[in-house]
């Protein structure tokens, strides 16, 4: 433990090795003397081999915010990066209390988090401001003009138990397997992820769009940066209207008429967001800088002029 430096904690590290390596790169630029802590409720996660210190953290319903703060202050941790949808509300609700103890968390305020975790609320909020959001309803009858339907859980990760390109009959049957089903029209087109960093003033610091060329279980295994200025501006406007903070990701379908259909927003770093870091979106470094009081205006967003591709693959670690 390095007592003279403010350390960094990444939660729910699981097997998120690329994310941990990206945070280490940010630490190297910010302050190489800092330690990277990783936490997970499981003891045997792969990520523990890629952090300086590992914490087998209790489940959030088994730990109080005071206990969490005690762990952080005992280990000189001043920066926290949540990485799982299910923990965002915990950290968001306690964001201000954490700041009182000198602990900064890369998470949006609770109203913004709740608006994104609830897909029906997300739709209603965006449609109110005339943003191009995909229609989302609680009953399939409201999509009677569409022959093919997408069914998913209303809350949390959109890829969980999702039913894609279903008939009305199959959509109803699939919805009976879900806790809180919502229905959306099936729209053919190109899947695009848009990574953004919003600074502490709620302004977009940088944005990168990338095509999702191969998706497995909701996560890009092959993705390529593609500059789409109008889409990037639209997602930036939405993010600022929602008053988001830190690294966020929009999932969008671009149809054959080049119209945008915003599906959802994840208020956290994504599995393949490391490509956007490589393209110039220096989210972790910016988070550390402004948490320490630096003005991000002095650290410009420099987008890579070359389009980049990312392929995710397993790799052995021998030690």
C-alpha positions as CSV (number, residue, x, y, z in Angstrom):
1,X,0.0,0.0,0.0
2,X,1.3,3.4,-0.9
3,X,0.2,5.8,1.8
4,X,1.6,9.0,0.3
5,X,-0.5,8.7,-2.9
6,X,-4.2,8.6,-3.6
7,X,-5.1,5.2,-4.9
8,X,-7.7,4.1,-7.4
9,X,-10.4,1.4,-6.9
10,X,-12.2,-0.3,-9.8
11,X,-15.2,-2.3,-8.7
12,X,-16.8,-5.5,-10.2
13,X,-13.5,-6.2,-12.1
14,X,-14.5,-9.8,-13.1
15,X,-12.5,-10.6,-16.2
16,X,-12.3,-6.9,-17.4
17,X,-8.6,-7.1,-18.1
18,X,-8.5,-4.5,-21.0
19,X,-10.3,-2.0,-18.8
20,X,-7.8,-2.6,-15.9
21,X,-4.9,-2.2,-18.3
22,X,-6.4,1.1,-19.6
23,X,-6.8,2.4,-16.0
24,X,-3.1,1.5,-15.4
25,X,-2.1,3.5,-18.5
26,X,-4.0,6.5,-17.1
27,X,-2.3,6.1,-13.8
28,X,1.1,6.0,-15.5
29,X,0.3,9.4,-17.1
30,X,-1.3,10.9,-13.9
31,X,0.9,9.6,-11.1
32,X,2.9,6.3,-11.5
33,X,3.2,6.0,-7.7
34,X,-0.5,5.3,-7.3
35,X,-1.8,1.8,-6.7
36,X,-4.7,0.2,-8.6
37,X,-7.1,-1.7,-6.4
38,X,-9.7,-4.1,-7.8
39,X,-12.8,-5.3,-6.1
40,X,-15.3,-8.1,-6.8
41,X,-17.7,-10.2,-4.8
42,X,-16.0,-13.4,-6.1
43,X,-12.5,-14.3,-4.9
44,X,-11.3,-16.2,-8.0
45,X,-11.9,-13.6,-10.7
46,X,-9.3,-13.2,-13.4
47,X,-9.1,-9.5,-12.9
48,X,-7.3,-9.9,-9.5
49,X,-4.1,-10.8,-11.3
50,X,-4.1,-7.4,-13.1
51,X,-4.4,-5.1,-10.1
52,X,-1.9,-4.2,-7.4
53,X,-4.3,-5.0,-4.5
54,X,-7.5,-7.1,-4.6
55,X,-10.5,-6.8,-2.3
56,X,-13.1,-9.5,-2.1
57,X,-15.9,-7.0,-1.6
58,X,-19.2,-7.8,0.1
59,X,-22.4,-7.6,-2.0
60,X,-23.8,-4.1,-2.0
61,X,-26.9,-5.1,0.0
62,X,-24.5,-6.4,2.6
63,X,-22.2,-3.4,3.0
64,X,-23.1,0.1,4.2
65,X,-21.7,3.2,2.6
66,X,-19.9,3.9,5.9
67,X,-18.1,0.5,5.6
68,X,-17.2,1.2,2.0
69,X,-15.8,4.6,3.0
70,X,-13.9,3.0,5.8
71,X,-12.2,0.6,3.4
72,X,-11.3,3.5,1.0
73,X,-9.9,5.8,3.7
74,X,-8.0,2.9,5.3
75,X,-6.3,2.2,1.9
76,X,-5.9,5.8,0.9
77,X,-8.3,5.4,-2.0
78,X,-9.6,8.6,-3.5
79,X,-10.9,7.5,-6.9
80,X,-13.6,4.9,-7.6
81,X,-14.6,3.6,-11.0
82,X,-17.8,1.4,-11.0
83,X,-18.1,-0.9,-14.0
84,X,-21.4,-2.8,-13.6
85,X,-25.0,-1.5,-14.2
86,X,-26.2,-3.1,-11.0
87,X,-23.9,-1.0,-8.8
88,X,-24.4,2.4,-10.4
89,X,-27.4,3.4,-8.2
90,X,-25.5,2.6,-5.0
91,X,-22.6,4.8,-6.0
92,X,-24.7,7.5,-7.5
93,X,-26.9,7.8,-4.4
94,X,-23.9,8.1,-2.2
95,X,-21.8,10.2,-4.6
96,X,-22.0,13.4,-2.5
97,X,-21.2,11.6,0.7
98,X,-18.2,10.0,-0.8
99,X,-16.9,13.5,-2.0
100,X,-17.2,14.7,1.6
101,X,-14.6,12.1,2.5
102,X,-12.4,13.0,-0.4
103,X,-13.5,10.1,-2.6
104,X,-14.4,10.8,-6.2
105,X,-16.6,8.4,-8.2
106,X,-16.9,8.3,-12.0
107,X,-20.7,8.0,-12.0
108,X,-23.6,10.4,-12.9
109,X,-26.1,11.8,-10.5
110,X,-28.9,9.5,-9.5
111,X,-31.6,11.2,-11.7
112,X,-29.5,10.6,-14.8
113,X,-28.6,7.0,-13.8
114,X,-32.2,6.1,-13.2
115,X,-33.3,7.6,-16.5
116,X,-30.9,5.4,-18.3
117,X,-31.4,2.2,-16.3
118,X,-35.2,2.4,-17.0
119,X,-35.6,2.0,-20.7
120,X,-39.3,3.2,-20.7
121,X,-38.3,6.3,-18.8
122,X,-35.4,6.8,-21.2
123,X,-37.8,6.7,-24.1
124,X,-40.3,9.0,-22.5
125,X,-37.5,11.5,-21.6
126,X,-35.9,11.6,-25.1
127,X,-39.2,11.7,-27.0
128,X,-40.2,14.7,-24.9
129,X,-37.1,16.6,-26.3
130,X,-37.7,15.2,-29.9
131,X,-34.6,13.1,-29.9
132,X,-34.6,10.1,-32.3
133,X,-35.2,7.4,-29.7
134,X,-36.6,4.0,-30.6
135,X,-40.3,3.5,-29.6
136,X,-40.6,1.6,-26.3
137,X,-43.8,0.3,-24.8
138,X,-45.1,-1.9,-22.0
139,X,-47.6,-3.7,-24.2
140,X,-47.1,-5.3,-27.6
141,X,-50.5,-3.8,-28.8
142,X,-48.8,-0.4,-29.1
143,X,-46.5,-1.8,-31.8
144,X,-49.3,-3.3,-33.8
145,X,-48.1,-1.7,-37.0
146,X,-44.8,-3.6,-36.8
147,X,-44.6,-7.3,-37.7
148,X,-41.3,-8.0,-36.0
149,X,-40.5,-7.1,-32.4
150,X,-37.7,-6.9,-29.9
151,X,-38.5,-7.8,-26.3
152,X,-36.2,-7.1,-23.4
153,X,-36.1,-6.3,-19.7
154,X,-37.1,-2.8,-18.8
155,X,-34.4,-2.3,-16.2
156,X,-30.6,-2.9,-16.4
157,X,-28.5,-4.3,-19.3
158,X,-30.4,-4.5,-22.5
159,X,-28.8,-7.7,-23.7
160,X,-30.1,-9.7,-20.8
161,X,-32.7,-12.3,-21.8
162,X,-33.4,-10.3,-25.0
163,X,-35.7,-11.6,-27.7
164,X,-34.8,-10.3,-31.2
165,X,-36.8,-10.2,-34.5
166,X,-39.8,-12.0,-33.0
167,X,-43.3,-12.2,-34.4
168,X,-46.1,-10.7,-32.3
169,X,-47.1,-14.1,-31.0
170,X,-43.5,-15.1,-30.1
171,X,-42.9,-11.7,-28.5
172,X,-45.8,-12.2,-26.2
173,X,-44.6,-15.7,-25.3
174,X,-41.0,-14.4,-24.7
175,X,-42.3,-11.5,-22.5
176,X,-43.8,-14.0,-20.1
177,X,-40.2,-15.2,-19.2
178,X,-39.2,-11.6,-18.2
179,X,-39.8,-9.7,-15.0
180,X,-40.6,-6.3,-16.5
181,X,-40.8,-6.7,-20.3
182,X,-40.8,-3.8,-22.7
183,X,-41.4,-4.0,-26.5
184,X,-39.6,-2.2,-29.3
185,X,-39.9,-2.4,-33.1
186,X,-37.3,-4.5,-34.9
187,X,-35.3,-2.0,-37.0
188,X,-32.8,-3.3,-39.6
189,X,-29.5,-1.3,-39.9
190,X,-26.0,-0.9,-38.7
191,X,-25.3,-1.1,-34.9
192,X,-23.2,1.7,-33.6
193,X,-21.8,2.4,-30.2
194,X,-21.1,6.1,-29.3
195,X,-18.6,6.6,-26.4
196,X,-18.5,10.0,-24.7
197,X,-16.9,11.7,-21.8
198,X,-18.9,14.4,-20.0
199,X,-16.9,16.7,-17.7
200,X,-18.0,17.8,-14.2
201,X,-19.9,20.7,-15.8
202,X,-22.0,18.3,-17.9
203,X,-20.3,19.3,-21.2
204,X,-19.0,16.8,-23.7
205,X,-15.2,16.6,-23.6
206,X,-14.9,14.1,-26.4
207,X,-16.9,11.6,-28.4
208,X,-16.1,8.6,-30.6
209,X,-18.5,6.5,-32.7
210,X,-17.8,2.9,-33.7
211,X,-19.6,0.2,-35.6
212,X,-20.4,-3.0,-33.8
213,X,-19.4,-5.5,-36.5
214,X,-19.7,-8.7,-34.4
215,X,-21.7,-8.8,-31.1
216,X,-21.8,-11.6,-28.6
217,X,-24.0,-11.5,-25.6
218,X,-24.5,-7.7,-26.1
219,X,-20.8,-6.9,-26.2
220,X,-18.8,-6.0,-29.3
221,X,-16.1,-8.6,-30.2
222,X,-15.2,-6.7,-33.4
223,X,-15.7,-3.0,-33.6
224,X,-14.3,-0.2,-35.8
225,X,-14.2,3.6,-35.3
226,X,-16.2,5.5,-37.8
227,X,-16.6,9.3,-37.7
228,X,-20.4,10.1,-37.9
229,X,-20.5,13.8,-37.0
230,X,-24.3,14.2,-37.0
231,X,-24.8,11.1,-34.8
232,X,-22.0,12.2,-32.4
233,X,-23.6,15.6,-32.1
234,X,-27.0,14.1,-31.4
235,X,-25.6,11.8,-28.7
236,X,-23.7,14.7,-27.2
237,X,-26.9,16.7,-27.0
238,X,-28.8,13.9,-25.4
239,X,-26.0,13.3,-22.8
240,X,-25.9,16.9,-21.9
241,X,-29.7,17.1,-21.6
242,X,-29.7,14.1,-19.3
243,X,-26.9,15.8,-17.3
244,X,-24.6,12.7,-17.5
245,X,-21.1,12.6,-16.2
246,X,-18.0,10.6,-16.9
247,X,-17.8,7.9,-19.5
248,X,-21.1,6.8,-21.1
249,X,-22.1,4.8,-24.1
250,X,-25.1,5.1,-26.4
251,X,-26.3,2.2,-28.5
252,X,-27.8,3.2,-31.8
253,X,-29.2,1.7,-35.0
254,X,-28.5,3.6,-38.2
255,X,-31.1,2.4,-40.7
256,X,-30.9,2.1,-44.5
257,X,-32.1,5.7,-44.8
258,X,-29.3,6.8,-42.5
259,X,-31.8,7.7,-39.8
260,X,-30.8,7.3,-36.2
261,X,-32.6,5.2,-33.6
262,X,-31.2,5.6,-30.1
263,X,-31.7,2.3,-28.2
264,X,-30.2,3.0,-24.8
265,X,-27.5,4.6,-22.8
266,X,-25.1,2.8,-20.4
267,X,-23.7,5.2,-17.7
268,X,-20.3,3.4,-17.5
269,X,-17.3,2.2,-19.4
270,X,-18.1,-0.6,-21.9
271,X,-16.4,-3.8,-22.8
272,X,-15.1,-2.5,-26.1
273,X,-14.7,1.1,-25.1
274,X,-11.0,0.6,-25.0
275,X,-11.0,1.2,-28.8
276,X,-12.4,4.7,-28.2
277,X,-9.6,5.3,-25.7
278,X,-7.1,4.3,-28.4
279,X,-8.8,6.8,-30.7
280,X,-8.3,9.7,-28.3
281,X,-11.1,9.5,-25.7
282,X,-8.9,9.7,-22.6
283,X,-11.7,9.1,-20.1
284,X,-9.8,7.6,-17.1
285,X,-7.1,10.2,-17.3
286,X,-9.6,13.0,-17.6
287,X,-11.5,11.7,-14.6
288,X,-8.4,11.6,-12.5
289,X,-7.4,15.1,-13.7
290,X,-10.6,16.9,-12.9
291,X,-11.2,15.0,-9.7
292,X,-7.9,16.6,-8.5
293,X,-9.1,20.0,-9.6
294,X,-7.4,20.3,-13.0
295,X,-9.2,22.3,-15.7
296,X,-9.8,19.9,-18.6
297,X,-9.6,22.8,-21.0
298,X,-5.8,22.5,-20.7
299,X,-5.9,18.9,-21.9
300,X,-7.5,18.9,-25.4
301,X,-9.3,16.0,-27.0
302,X,-7.1,14.9,-29.9
303,X,-9.0,12.4,-32.0
304,X,-6.9,9.9,-34.0
305,X,-7.0,10.9,-37.6
306,X,-6.9,7.2,-38.6
307,X,-9.9,4.9,-38.1
308,X,-9.0,2.0,-35.8
309,X,-10.4,-1.5,-35.4
310,X,-10.6,-3.7,-32.3
311,X,-10.9,-7.5,-32.0
312,X,-11.5,-9.0,-28.6
313,X,-9.9,-12.4,-28.0
314,X,-8.8,-14.7,-25.1
315,X,-5.2,-14.5,-24.1
316,X,-3.1,-16.7,-21.7
317,X,-1.3,-15.1,-18.7
318,X,1.7,-17.1,-17.4
319,X,3.3,-16.1,-14.1
